[in-house]
Amino acid sequence: MSDFFSAFADDLPRLGSGMWVTLQATVLGALLALLLSFVLGLMSISRLLVSRGVSRVVVEFFRGTSLYVQLFWLYYAMPPLTGYELTPLLCGVIAFGLNYGAYGAEVVRGAINSVPRAQYEAAVALNMTPVHRMRKVILPQAWVQMIPSLTNLLIQLLKCTPLLWLISAADLMTAIEKLRSRTGETLTAYVTLLVCYFVLAYALTLLMNLLERSAKRRLGLASGGRSLLKSRSAVTAPAAGGAR
């Protein structure tokens, strides 16, 4: 074990570089997923049949196919077909964004539909345009309900980043794996990796809890300091109010 931690100290620059790649894949993938979540989620509640149809096809395709296969397709299959070769990190960002964006679209759709019908009627009575009432009335209320589920998706995305190792990305998993191969300390290496991912996941959870508390305060909802430390359930909380 002492040999492992001695090698760990010597390899800190490489490990730091691997951590940076993992963080980049997580943050950029999450931003792409968030963008697609809102685009596809809003399309799914559109009055246009074509818009709803396109959203449903995209969501079901990326939810119904493996992230593992999507990642491999982007890295290995797309270059021969298109003539363009993406870097491993970019492949990861796109694959994570598309896959988790499809799941996030359902979160957005459900949260918007859970806003009480009376809120829509009040916005119409105030002569608000559809864009204005969505931005000022509906989304602020729906956003609070989205955050817990989006937090779960963000943590799941982080936990999928070790897949980058399979396409030769120099992420944290790759750095630890090389260290394990050199020292032969399998147990210590993977325990260290578990701890690293736990710390990252918990830090992201605290940030999302802070974001949720801020969103609730804007709506005048009470939120104590303990809300920052609360855990996340895999089950989405029942939405308040009637469906749209």
C-alpha positions as CSV (number, residue, x, y, z in Angstrom):
1,M,0.0,0.0,0.0
2,S,2.9,2.4,0.8
3,D,4.2,1.8,-2.7
4,F,0.9,2.8,-4.2
5,F,0.6,6.1,-2.3
6,S,4.3,6.8,-3.1
7,A,3.5,6.3,-6.8
8,F,0.3,8.3,-6.3
9,A,2.3,11.3,-5.0
10,D,4.7,11.0,-7.9
11,D,1.8,10.9,-10.4
12,L,-0.1,13.8,-9.1
13,P,0.2,15.9,-12.3
14,R,-1.1,13.0,-14.4
15,L,-3.9,12.4,-11.9
16,G,-4.8,16.1,-11.8
17,S,-4.9,16.1,-15.6
18,G,-7.2,13.0,-15.5
19,M,-9.5,14.7,-13.0
20,W,-9.7,17.7,-15.2
21,V,-10.7,15.6,-18.2
22,T,-13.4,13.9,-16.0
23,L,-14.7,17.3,-14.9
24,Q,-14.8,18.6,-18.4
25,A,-16.7,15.6,-19.7
26,T,-19.2,16.0,-16.8
27,V,-19.7,19.7,-17.0
28,L,-19.8,20.0,-20.8
29,G,-21.9,16.9,-21.1
30,A,-24.3,18.2,-18.5
31,L,-24.6,21.6,-20.2
32,L,-25.4,20.0,-23.5
33,A,-27.9,17.6,-21.8
34,L,-29.6,20.6,-20.1
35,L,-29.9,22.5,-23.4
36,L,-31.4,19.4,-25.2
37,S,-33.7,18.8,-22.2
38,F,-35.3,22.1,-22.6
39,V,-35.5,22.0,-26.4
40,L,-36.9,18.5,-26.5
41,G,-39.1,19.1,-23.5
42,L,-40.7,22.2,-24.8
43,M,-41.1,20.6,-28.2
44,S,-43.0,17.7,-26.6
45,I,-45.7,20.1,-25.3
46,S,-46.0,22.1,-28.5
47,R,-49.3,22.2,-30.3
48,L,-47.6,21.2,-33.5
49,L,-47.9,17.5,-34.2
50,V,-44.6,17.5,-36.1
51,S,-42.7,19.1,-33.2
52,R,-44.1,16.6,-30.7
53,G,-43.4,13.7,-33.1
54,V,-39.7,14.7,-33.6
55,S,-39.2,15.2,-29.9
56,R,-40.8,11.8,-29.1
57,V,-38.6,10.0,-31.8
58,V,-35.4,11.6,-30.5
59,V,-36.2,10.9,-26.9
60,E,-37.2,7.3,-27.3
61,F,-34.2,6.6,-29.6
62,F,-31.6,7.8,-27.2
63,R,-33.4,6.4,-24.1
64,G,-33.8,3.1,-25.8
65,T,-30.2,2.6,-27.0
66,S,-27.2,1.9,-24.9
67,L,-24.9,4.8,-23.9
68,Y,-22.0,2.4,-24.3
69,V,-23.0,1.7,-28.0
70,Q,-23.6,5.4,-28.6
71,L,-20.1,6.3,-27.4
72,F,-18.5,3.6,-29.5
73,W,-20.5,4.6,-32.5
74,L,-19.3,8.2,-32.3
75,Y,-15.7,7.1,-31.8
76,Y,-15.4,4.1,-34.1
77,A,-18.3,4.1,-36.6
78,M,-18.8,7.7,-37.4
79,P,-15.3,8.5,-38.9
80,P,-15.5,5.9,-41.7
81,L,-19.1,7.1,-42.5
82,T,-18.5,10.9,-42.4
83,G,-14.7,11.3,-42.8
84,Y,-14.7,13.3,-39.5
85,E,-12.9,12.0,-36.4
86,L,-13.8,13.4,-33.0
87,T,-11.5,13.5,-30.0
88,P,-12.3,11.1,-27.2
89,L,-13.4,13.9,-24.9
90,L,-15.7,15.4,-27.6
91,C,-17.2,12.0,-28.3
92,G,-17.9,11.6,-24.6
93,V,-19.5,15.1,-24.2
94,I,-21.8,14.5,-27.2
95,A,-22.8,10.9,-26.1
96,F,-23.5,12.0,-22.5
97,G,-25.4,15.1,-23.7
98,L,-27.6,13.2,-26.1
99,N,-28.3,10.3,-23.8
100,Y,-29.0,12.3,-20.6
101,G,-30.7,15.1,-22.6
102,A,-33.3,12.5,-23.7
103,Y,-34.0,11.6,-20.1
104,G,-33.9,15.3,-19.0
105,A,-36.6,16.1,-21.7
106,E,-39.1,14.0,-19.8
107,V,-38.2,15.8,-16.6
108,V,-38.8,19.1,-18.2
109,R,-42.1,18.0,-19.8
110,G,-43.4,16.5,-16.5
111,A,-42.4,19.6,-14.5
112,I,-44.1,22.0,-16.9
113,N,-47.3,19.9,-17.1
114,S,-47.4,19.8,-13.3
115,V,-47.8,23.5,-12.9
116,P,-51.4,24.1,-11.8
117,R,-53.8,25.0,-14.6
118,A,-54.8,28.2,-12.7
119,Q,-51.4,29.6,-13.3
120,Y,-51.8,29.4,-17.1
121,E,-55.3,30.9,-16.9
122,A,-54.0,33.8,-14.7
123,A,-51.2,34.5,-17.2
124,V,-53.7,34.5,-20.1
125,A,-56.0,36.8,-18.2
126,L,-53.1,39.3,-17.8
127,N,-52.7,39.3,-21.5
128,M,-49.2,37.8,-21.5
129,T,-47.8,36.4,-24.7
130,P,-47.0,32.6,-24.7
131,V,-43.3,33.3,-24.5
132,H,-43.7,35.8,-21.7
133,R,-45.9,33.6,-19.5
134,M,-43.6,30.6,-20.0
135,R,-40.6,32.7,-19.0
136,K,-42.1,34.6,-16.1
137,V,-44.8,32.4,-14.7
138,I,-44.5,28.7,-15.7
139,L,-40.8,28.0,-15.9
140,P,-39.9,29.5,-12.5
141,Q,-42.4,27.2,-10.8
142,A,-41.4,24.2,-13.0
143,W,-37.7,24.8,-12.4
144,V,-38.0,24.1,-8.7
145,Q,-39.6,20.8,-9.4
146,M,-37.0,19.9,-12.1
147,I,-33.9,20.3,-9.9
148,P,-34.1,17.1,-7.8
149,S,-34.5,14.9,-10.9
150,L,-31.8,16.8,-12.8
151,T,-29.5,16.4,-9.8
152,N,-30.0,12.6,-10.1
153,L,-29.2,12.7,-13.8
154,L,-26.1,14.8,-13.2
155,I,-24.7,12.3,-10.7
156,Q,-25.5,9.4,-13.1
157,L,-23.7,11.3,-15.8
158,L,-20.6,11.7,-13.6
159,K,-20.7,8.0,-12.8
160,C,-20.7,7.2,-16.5
161,T,-17.5,9.1,-17.3
162,P,-15.2,6.1,-16.6
163,L,-16.6,4.8,-20.0
164,L,-14.2,7.3,-21.5
165,W,-11.4,4.9,-20.6
166,L,-12.7,2.5,-23.2
167,I,-12.1,5.0,-26.0
168,S,-8.6,6.0,-24.8
169,A,-9.5,9.3,-23.1
170,A,-7.0,10.4,-20.5
171,D,-9.6,10.7,-17.7
172,L,-9.3,9.9,-14.0
173,M,-10.1,6.2,-14.6
174,T,-7.3,5.9,-17.1
175,A,-4.8,7.6,-14.7
176,I,-5.8,5.3,-11.8
177,E,-5.7,2.2,-14.0
178,K,-2.2,3.0,-15.2
179,L,-1.2,3.5,-11.5
180,R,-2.7,0.1,-10.6
181,S,-0.9,-1.7,-13.4
182,R,2.4,-0.2,-12.4
183,T,2.1,-0.9,-8.6
184,G,-0.1,-4.0,-8.7
185,E,-2.2,-2.6,-5.8
186,T,-5.7,-3.4,-7.3
187,L,-7.7,-3.0,-4.1
188,T,-6.1,0.3,-3.0
189,A,-6.3,1.7,-6.5
190,Y,-10.1,1.0,-6.9
191,V,-10.9,2.2,-3.3
192,T,-9.1,5.4,-4.1
193,L,-11.1,5.7,-7.3
194,L,-14.3,5.2,-5.4
195,V,-13.4,7.9,-2.9
196,C,-12.6,10.3,-5.7
197,Y,-15.9,9.8,-7.4
198,F,-17.8,10.0,-4.1
199,V,-16.2,13.4,-3.4
200,L,-17.0,14.7,-6.8
201,A,-20.6,13.4,-6.6
202,Y,-21.2,14.9,-3.2
203,A,-19.8,18.3,-4.2
204,L,-22.1,18.4,-7.2
205,T,-25.0,17.4,-5.0
206,L,-24.3,20.3,-2.6
207,L,-24.1,22.7,-5.5
208,M,-27.5,21.5,-6.8
209,N,-29.0,21.8,-3.4
210,L,-27.8,25.4,-3.2
211,L,-29.3,26.0,-6.6
212,E,-32.6,24.5,-5.5
213,R,-32.7,26.6,-2.3
214,S,-32.0,29.8,-4.4
215,A,-34.9,28.8,-6.8
216,K,-37.3,28.2,-3.9
217,R,-36.4,31.6,-2.3
218,R,-37.3,33.4,-5.5
219,L,-40.8,31.8,-5.3
220,G,-41.1,32.8,-1.6
221,L,-40.9,29.1,-0.4
222,A,-39.3,28.4,2.9
223,S,-36.0,26.5,2.7
224,G,-33.8,26.0,5.8
225,G,-30.1,25.5,6.0
226,R,-30.5,21.7,6.3
227,S,-31.7,21.6,2.7
228,L,-28.1,21.9,1.5
229,L,-27.2,18.6,3.1
230,K,-30.3,16.6,2.2
231,S,-29.8,13.4,0.1
232,R,-31.5,12.8,-3.2
233,S,-34.0,10.0,-3.8
234,A,-34.2,8.2,-7.0
235,V,-38.0,8.6,-7.0
236,T,-39.3,12.0,-8.2
237,A,-41.5,13.7,-5.7
238,P,-45.1,14.0,-6.7
239,A,-45.9,17.2,-8.4
240,A,-48.1,19.8,-6.8
241,G,-51.2,21.0,-8.6
242,G,-53.1,19.6,-11.5
243,A,-51.8,18.6,-14.9
244,R,-51.8,21.2,-17.6
